[in-house]
Amino acid sequence: MKTALLVLGLLWCSACAAPLSPRERDTGIGYLVGSGIGAGIGMATGNPVLGAVAGGPVGALAGWGWARGYEQEATLAELQTRVAQQEEEIRQLRIGMQQLGHHEWLEP
């Protein structure tokens, strides 16, 4: 009964939480996968709990690194888009300045 109430309380509290960021999500998934792999290796060596405890943080670190790579790619894509927009603005300004310069030279 106590376990059921504890699980219900945790679910109730987590329902009010904000959604996980990609970094948090990938870190958690990495922790779970690392724990599973560590438990499998630990099972082969005779101590699955120790394997899971050792594999969890390693998996979390790998998941965090994976998410960080995605964030850097997204930032790079955004910067490339902004640079392209600014280059187009500069091109338009140069054309306008050339037209204005030709107009000033032709009409005193």
Secondary structure, DSSP 4 states (H G I P E B T S, - for coil): -HHHHHHHHHHHHHHTSPPPPHHHHHHHHHHHHHHHHHHHHHHHHT-HHHHHHHHHHHHHHHHHHHHHHHHHHHHHHHHHHHHHHHHHHHHHHHHHHHHHHHHHHH--
